[in-house]
């Protein structure tokens, strides 16, 4: 494929800048923005060996994008693929979602031709999948030079990016022409890619709504349910500073009607547990930290979870959650796991990052809007009094989550021709 002048200039400039790559990574390491011990990976020198069999390279620029990928990784594994997850920063770091197949994590090389070439020559992927909004140009060019099938998955293109790209038709046309398939989040994204010259496009939905439910330790769940007993309970999940005080103020109002109420707080940052406990003490509430109490002891009024990974355990024990990060002007948090487990969802107005699913939840009756401690207490009181209303709301939330899910299935179906070729080629090589 003919290389336009602008793309050639970018490749030359990035190749020259790549000569200073070790210095750049050392500087970022000093600032705490890189794991300097893994700088070899950022220079295209993988720290792991390539296993046998078909291999898919899955590129995610950020930790947020990597967090939505486990359902897709799982389905690729079910087809026999080892997945190399290459993330643009260490924060996305190795993670283990439920039932994941062989998953290898590497830091993605800097977008430098020689680093990308070294990386691809080591892993020899059968297919390259680039997720999210960021498109590493040299990864695309080097993949095409090696005739590796290339697809954009969970692809999105903002209005701002579209307007910028439209001013660079030769560059954009050359890049998109090297991509075999674009699997977009929405019809709007698909339309923008089409206007820029992308040929093969399908709409597969949002991966962030296609949640793979984590397994739960049945022993821990049984012990928790036994400790809760018949007490009314709710969860303030993924809370940010200021929201814990709102949750505890609502708790104090509710104890006038429900003296044995249990409020579980799962802070976004587990390190804030002691700080939250101090606030509870100042409000004259009994408080306990999970992991710091005896499992046989009665649960206090306010119970603070030790890790974010335990949220699913408390969802199953409560049935009502307040979704944090929604009363602090910060964009909201993904409620899909709680909704999938049949929890009624209460949330504040600041949910811009997940606006679509909150609209769907509210419209179906699975979610409700609150604004402060008073409205939160009123909604909780209604659900504690009216068990039929709670069951209807929980059912609506679960049905909404199921309707919005399925993106990973649609992505794998769209990729099947390329995946089948990789599997056949791998078996031929083994033979």
Secondary structure, 3 states (H helix, E strand, C coil): CCCCHHHHHHHHHHHHHHHHHHHHHHHHHHCCCCCHHHHHHHCCCCCCCCCCCCEEEEEECCHHHHHCCHHHHHHHHHCCCEEEEEECCHHHCCCCCCCCCCEEEEECCCCCHHHHHHHHHHHCCCEEEEECCCCCHHHHHHHHHCCCEEEEEEECCCHHHHHHHHCCHHHHHHHHCCCCEEEECCHHHHHHHHHCCCCCEEECCCHHHCCCCCCCCHHHHHHHHHHHCCCCEEEEEEECCCHHHHHHHHHHHHCCCCCCCEEEEEECCHHHHHHHHHHHHHCCCCEEECCCCCCCCCCCCEEECCCHHHHHHHHHHHCEEEECCCCCCCCCCCCHHHHHCCCEEEECCCCHHHHHHHHHHHHHCCEEECCCHHHHHHHHHHHHHCHHHHHHHHHHHHHHHHHHCCHHHHHHHHHHHHHHHHHHHHHHHHC
